[in-house]
Amino acid sequence: MPSVWGLLASATENMHGGQIASVYLILSLLITVMQCNFPRESAKPEKNAMPPSNAPEPLDSAAIVGMIDNLSNTDIRWDGTFVGLAPTVVSDSARQLLSSGAVVIPHLVKALEDDTKFVAAHVLLTLVAGVEHPTVPWNGLEVDLLPDGQVKVDAAQRFELARRWQKWQQSTPHPRALPE
């Protein structure tokens, strides 16, 4: 069976160098994006498997509540790319919430109600839940990146996002994407 690149080479025979380079660049970007954005099936640990010694201790409810209390929309940095918006979790406490897994989901859904936390809660929910999502708008969140580096997000979006996450949370099994 011929490789994708082999098929591409034969398909681009009549193009000039600049066109070919553009096609290869676009395909390389698409492949990279697909590898980064699609959720992967992870291996399930054995029932009696010992956690690695460097694994973080699971957070108790009080620790989660404390981190949620300190959560802020500024815990997320936004960048624009060729394929859409790319959030980065920048605070240690938000990264710890992210690494805690599904136990934080109910707390993050509640945090969507707070206009100072909803952006961070939505990003963390999306990443923890592993839902498939578009990058523009970013899983239903409209984010405006201004030329001066400022980020504008309308806080009124939090109500619709909260409704959608509550619907997702109440569904069994959970949908692969955030419900409308």
C-alpha positions in Angstrom: 0.0 0.0 0.0 1.5 3.4 -1.0 2.2 5.9 1.7 0.3 9.2 2.1 3.4 11.1 1.1 3.9 8.8 -2.0 0.3 9.5 -3.1 0.8 13.2 -2.4 4.0 13.2 -4.5 2.2 11.7 -7.5 -0.7 14.0 -7.1 1.6 17.1 -7.1 3.6 16.2 -10.2 2.3 19.1 -12.3 2.7 21.7 -9.6 5.6 24.1 -9.3 7.9 24.1 -6.2 6.1 26.8 -4.3 2.7 25.1 -4.7 4.1 21.8 -3.6 5.8 23.3 -0.5 2.5 24.9 0.4 0.6 21.6 0.1 3.2 19.8 2.2 3.2 22.5 4.8 -0.6 22.5 5.1 -0.7 18.7 5.4 2.1 18.7 8.0 0.2 21.3 10.1 -3.1 19.3 9.8 -1.4 16.1 10.9 0.3 17.9 13.8 -3.0 19.4 14.9 -4.8 16.1 14.6 -2.2 14.4 16.7 -2.5 17.1 19.4 -6.2 17.6 19.5 -7.8 14.1 19.2 -8.3 12.3 22.5 -6.4 9.1 22.7 -7.5 5.9 24.4 -5.3 5.3 27.4 -4.4 2.0 28.8 -6.4 1.1 31.8 -4.3 0.3 34.8 -4.4 -3.2 36.3 -6.7 -3.5 39.4 -3.8 -4.1 41.8 -1.2 -2.0 40.1 0.9 0.2 42.3 1.0 3.9 41.4 4.4 5.2 40.4 6.4 6.6 43.3 6.4 10.1 41.7 2.6 10.2 41.3 0.9 13.1 43.1 -1.2 12.3 46.1 -4.9 12.5 45.2 -6.5 15.7 46.4 -9.2 15.6 49.1 -12.3 17.6 48.8 -11.0 20.5 51.0 -7.9 20.9 48.9 -10.0 20.9 45.7 -12.3 23.6 47.1 -9.3 25.7 48.2 -7.8 25.5 44.7 -11.2 26.3 43.1 -11.5 29.3 45.5 -8.2 30.6 44.1 -8.9 29.8 40.5 -8.9 32.8 38.2 -9.5 33.4 34.5 -5.9 34.7 34.4 -4.7 31.1 35.1 -5.3 30.6 31.3 -3.1 32.2 28.6 -4.6 32.4 25.1 -2.7 32.2 21.9 -3.9 32.4 18.3 -2.7 29.8 15.8 -3.3 29.0 12.2 -5.9 26.5 13.3 -7.7 28.5 16.0 -7.3 29.3 19.7 -4.9 27.6 22.0 -5.2 27.9 25.7 -2.3 27.2 28.1 -2.8 26.5 31.7 -0.2 28.8 33.4 -0.8 28.5 37.2 0.5 25.6 39.3 -2.8 25.2 41.1 -4.8 25.0 37.9 -2.3 22.4 36.6 -2.8 20.5 39.8 -6.6 20.6 39.3 -6.0 19.4 35.7 -3.9 16.5 36.8 -6.4 15.4 39.5 -8.8 14.0 36.9 -12.6 13.5 37.1 -12.9 14.2 40.8 -12.7 17.9 40.1 -15.5 18.0 37.5 -18.4 18.8 39.9 -16.4 21.6 41.5 -15.4 23.1 38.1 -19.0 23.0 36.9 -20.0 25.0 39.9 -17.1 27.5 39.3 -18.6 28.3 35.9 -21.1 30.5 37.7 -18.4 32.9 38.8 -17.4 35.5 36.2 -13.8 35.6 37.5 -13.4 31.8 37.2 -15.6 30.6 34.4 -12.9 30.8 31.6 -10.4 28.7 33.6 -13.1 26.3 34.8 -14.3 25.8 31.2 -10.8 25.1 29.8 -10.0 22.8 32.7 -13.3 21.0 32.3 -12.7 20.5 28.5 -9.3 19.1 29.1 -10.2 16.9 32.1 -13.3 15.5 30.4 -11.5 15.0 27.1 -14.4 16.2 25.1 -13.9 16.8 21.4 -14.1 20.5 20.6 -13.6 23.1 17.9 -10.8 25.6 18.3 -12.9 28.6 17.1 -14.9 29.3 19.1 -13.0 27.3 21.7 -15.5 24.6 22.7 -18.3 27.2 22.6 -16.3 30.0 24.3 -15.9 33.2 22.2 -12.4 34.7 22.9 -11.2 37.9 21.3 -7.5 38.3 21.0 -6.7 42.0 20.5 -3.6 43.3 18.6 -2.2 44.7 21.9 -2.1 41.3 23.5 -5.3 41.8 25.6 -7.9 39.1 25.8 -11.6 39.9 25.9 -14.2 37.4 26.9 -17.8 38.3 27.5 -18.8 37.0 31.0 -22.4 36.5 29.9 -21.3 33.4 28.1 -20.8 31.6 31.4 -24.5 30.9 31.8 -24.8 29.0 28.5 -21.5 27.2 29.2 -22.8 26.2 32.6 -26.0 24.9 31.2 -24.1 22.8 28.6 -21.7 21.4 31.1 -24.5 20.5 33.5 -26.2 18.7 30.6 -23.0 16.8 29.9 -22.5 16.0 33.5 -26.0 14.6 33.9 -25.7 12.4 30.8 -24.8 8.7 31.1 -22.6 7.9 29.3 -21.0 11.3 28.9 -21.2 12.6 25.3 -18.0 12.9 23.4 -18.6 16.6 22.8 -20.3 19.3 24.8 -24.1 19.1 24.2 -25.8 22.1 22.6 
